[in-house]
C-alpha cells in the first residue's frame, strides 16, 4: 500500500480533512521542505477495535453502550432497606461462598 504524502502547510490548512482520512484508515506522511517529518496513522487501539468489530467479537455500538453503563453506575445509589445487610457484607459473604 502506498502512503499518501502532504506538506506541513497542507496539513495546517486541511487538518479536519486529513484527520478524517487517517481516521478512515489511511496513512499519511507529512513533509517539510520535501523531507518527511511525521507519519499520521490510526491509533493502534482504534485499528484493533475496528478489527474486533469486523470479526464479530465486539458490537459496533459498544461506545454508546459503555456510555450508558457508566451513566447508570454514576446514578443515585439506593440505600439498603432498614435493618438489611450492607452491600459490603453481602460481597464478603458471596466471596466466602466461592471458596
C-alpha positions as CSV (number, residue, x, y, z in Angstrom):
1,X,0.0,0.0,0.0
2,X,1.4,3.4,-1.0
3,X,1.5,6.1,1.7
4,X,0.0,9.4,0.8
5,X,2.2,12.5,1.2
6,X,1.2,16.0,2.1
7,X,3.1,19.1,3.1
8,X,3.0,20.5,6.6
9,X,1.4,23.6,5.1
10,X,-1.4,21.5,3.6
11,X,-1.9,19.7,7.0
12,X,-2.3,23.1,8.7
13,X,-4.8,24.3,6.1
14,X,-6.8,21.0,5.8
15,X,-6.4,19.4,9.3
16,X,-10.0,18.2,9.5
17,X,-9.9,16.5,6.1
18,X,-6.5,14.9,6.8
19,X,-7.6,13.6,10.2
20,X,-10.8,12.2,8.6
21,X,-8.6,10.3,6.1
22,X,-6.4,9.0,8.9
23,X,-9.4,8.0,10.9
24,X,-10.7,6.1,7.9
25,X,-7.5,4.0,7.9
26,X,-5.2,5.9,5.5
27,X,-1.6,6.5,6.5
28,X,-0.3,10.0,5.5
29,X,3.3,11.1,5.5
30,X,3.8,14.8,6.3
31,X,6.8,16.6,4.7
32,X,8.5,19.9,5.3
33,X,10.7,21.2,2.5
34,X,10.4,17.8,0.9
35,X,11.7,16.0,3.9
36,X,9.5,13.5,5.8
37,X,8.8,14.8,9.4
38,X,5.8,12.8,10.5
39,X,3.7,9.8,9.7
40,X,0.0,10.0,10.6
41,X,-1.8,6.7,11.2
42,X,-4.8,5.4,13.1
43,X,-4.0,4.7,16.7
44,X,-3.3,1.0,17.4
45,X,-6.3,0.9,19.7
46,X,-8.6,2.2,17.0
47,X,-7.3,-0.3,14.5
48,X,-7.6,-3.1,17.0
49,X,-11.2,-2.1,17.9
50,X,-12.3,-2.0,14.3
51,X,-10.7,-5.4,13.7
52,X,-12.7,-6.8,16.6
53,X,-15.9,-5.3,15.2
54,X,-15.2,-6.8,11.8
55,X,-14.5,-10.2,13.3
56,X,-17.8,-10.0,15.2
57,X,-16.2,-10.1,18.6
58,X,-17.3,-6.6,19.5
59,X,-20.6,-4.9,18.8
60,X,-20.4,-1.7,16.7
61,X,-22.4,0.3,19.2
62,X,-20.0,-0.6,22.1
63,X,-19.1,3.0,22.8
64,X,-22.7,4.1,23.3
65,X,-23.4,1.1,25.4
66,X,-20.4,1.9,27.5
67,X,-21.6,5.5,28.0
68,X,-25.0,4.3,29.1
69,X,-23.5,1.8,31.6
70,X,-21.2,4.5,33.1
71,X,-24.2,6.9,33.4
72,X,-26.2,4.2,35.2
73,X,-23.2,3.4,37.5
74,X,-22.8,7.1,38.4
75,X,-26.5,7.5,39.1
76,X,-28.0,7.6,42.6
77,X,-27.2,4.8,44.9
78,X,-30.2,3.3,46.6
79,X,-29.7,2.7,50.3
80,X,-30.4,-0.8,51.6
81,X,-33.7,-1.4,53.4
82,X,-33.6,-0.5,57.1
83,X,-32.1,-3.5,59.0
84,X,-30.9,-5.0,55.7
85,X,-27.4,-6.3,55.1
86,X,-24.8,-3.8,54.0
87,X,-23.5,-4.2,50.4
88,X,-20.0,-4.8,51.8
89,X,-21.3,-7.6,54.0
90,X,-23.1,-9.2,51.0
91,X,-20.0,-9.1,48.9
92,X,-17.9,-10.6,51.6
93,X,-20.4,-13.5,52.0
94,X,-20.5,-14.0,48.2
95,X,-16.7,-14.3,48.1
96,X,-16.6,-16.7,51.0
97,X,-19.2,-18.9,49.3
98,X,-16.9,-19.2,46.2
99,X,-14.1,-20.6,48.3
